[in-house]
Amino acid sequence: MKKQLYIKNIKDKGRGVFCKELICKDEAFEVCPVIVIPASDYDTVKASRLVDYFFSFNKEENTLALALGFGSLYNHAVDSNAVYYLNREEKIITFYALEDIPSGKEICINYAGERGKEFKEWFQERNITYKAN
């Protein structure tokens, strides 16, 4: 699972995560520990720019998670080429390839957690022009 991931700037998008070698379909290519932010800090994080880098850890409890490694830097795509699984008990998030991802192609997840699902609200809340992919 040791892959050489790297960050590259993308015009009109910011930073993105890429890999220097092929990632095969269904391969787990990154496992990241997460830092869980308690409900008592939820409003503070939600009011800051840092919220863009957090995952929902437990919606009912209003807890958030910051993924270490490259975990909080993956960009969104409706038809993403990767997916994540958040293991709340172990406090880790694992990223898997949904298709073969060739070397040099951006690795994207779907912010809604489900490939093919629109997530316009995230972009609209931030006044970012929404691009489906």
C-alpha positions in Angstrom: 0.0 0.0 0.0 3.0 2.3 0.1 2.3 4.8 -2.7 4.1 8.0 -3.5 1.4 10.6 -3.2 2.2 14.3 -3.9 0.5 17.7 -4.1 0.2 19.7 -7.2 -1.4 23.1 -7.9 -4.3 23.0 -10.3 -5.4 26.1 -12.2 -8.8 27.5 -10.9 -8.9 24.7 -8.3 -6.0 25.0 -5.8 -4.1 22.0 -4.6 -4.8 18.4 -5.6 -3.5 15.0 -4.6 -1.7 12.8 -7.2 0.3 9.6 -7.3 3.6 8.9 -9.0 2.5 5.3 -9.9 -0.6 3.4 -10.9 -3.2 2.8 -8.3 -5.3 -0.3 -9.1 -9.0 -0.5 -8.8 -10.1 -1.5 -5.2 -6.6 -0.8 -3.9 -6.4 0.9 -0.5 -3.8 3.6 -1.2 -3.8 5.7 2.0 -4.7 5.1 5.6 -4.8 8.3 7.7 -5.3 8.7 11.4 -7.9 11.3 12.3 -8.1 13.9 15.0 -11.6 14.0 16.4 -12.9 17.5 17.2 -15.4 17.4 20.1 -18.9 18.9 19.9 -17.8 21.7 22.2 -15.5 23.0 19.4 -18.0 22.4 16.6 -19.2 26.0 16.2 -15.7 27.4 16.3 -14.5 25.1 13.6 -17.6 25.6 11.5 -17.0 29.4 11.6 -13.4 29.1 10.4 -11.8 28.4 7.0 -10.5 25.2 8.5 -13.9 23.6 8.2 -13.2 22.9 4.5 -10.6 20.3 5.6 -12.8 18.3 8.0 -15.0 15.3 7.6 -18.2 14.7 9.6 -17.2 12.2 12.3 -20.6 11.8 13.9 -23.4 14.0 12.7 -25.7 13.2 15.7 -23.0 14.3 18.1 -21.7 17.2 16.0 -18.2 15.9 16.0 -15.7 16.5 13.2 -12.5 14.7 12.1 -9.4 16.1 10.6 -7.5 13.5 8.5 -3.8 13.6 8.7 -1.5 12.7 5.8 -3.1 13.7 2.5 -6.6 12.7 3.8 -8.0 16.2 4.2 -6.6 17.5 0.8 -8.4 15.4 -1.7 -10.7 17.4 -4.1 -14.3 16.6 -4.9 -15.6 15.0 -8.1 -19.2 13.8 -8.6 -17.8 10.8 -10.5 -14.9 10.4 -8.2 -12.1 7.9 -8.9 -11.7 7.2 -5.2 -13.8 6.7 -2.1 -13.1 6.7 1.7 -14.2 4.7 4.6 -14.1 6.3 8.0 -13.5 3.8 10.9 -14.8 5.6 13.9 -13.7 3.0 16.4 -10.1 3.0 15.2 -10.2 6.7 14.3 -8.7 6.1 10.8 -9.9 7.0 7.3 -8.9 4.7 4.5 -8.9 5.7 0.8 -9.7 3.2 -2.0 -9.5 3.4 -5.7 -12.9 3.0 -7.5 -11.1 2.5 -10.8 -7.5 2.2 -12.0 -5.9 5.7 -11.4 -2.9 6.2 -13.7 0.2 7.9 -12.6 -0.2 11.7 -12.7 -4.0 11.8 -12.6 -5.7 13.7 -9.8 -7.2 11.5 -7.1 -10.7 12.8 -6.2 -13.3 11.7 -3.7 -17.0 12.6 -3.6 -17.6 15.0 -0.6 -21.1 13.5 -0.2 -19.4 10.1 0.4 -21.1 8.4 -2.5 -19.9 8.4 -6.1 -22.3 10.0 -8.5 -24.0 12.1 -5.8 -24.2 15.9 -6.4 -22.8 18.1 -3.7 -23.6 21.6 -4.9 -24.4 22.9 -1.4 -20.8 22.6 -0.2 -19.7 24.9 -3.0 -22.6 27.3 -2.8 -22.0 27.8 1.0 -18.5 29.0 0.1 -19.5 31.1 -2.9 -17.4 28.8 -5.2 -18.5 28.3 -8.8 -19.7 24.7 -8.8 -18.1 22.4 -11.4 -19.6 18.9 -11.7 -16.1 17.4 -12.3 
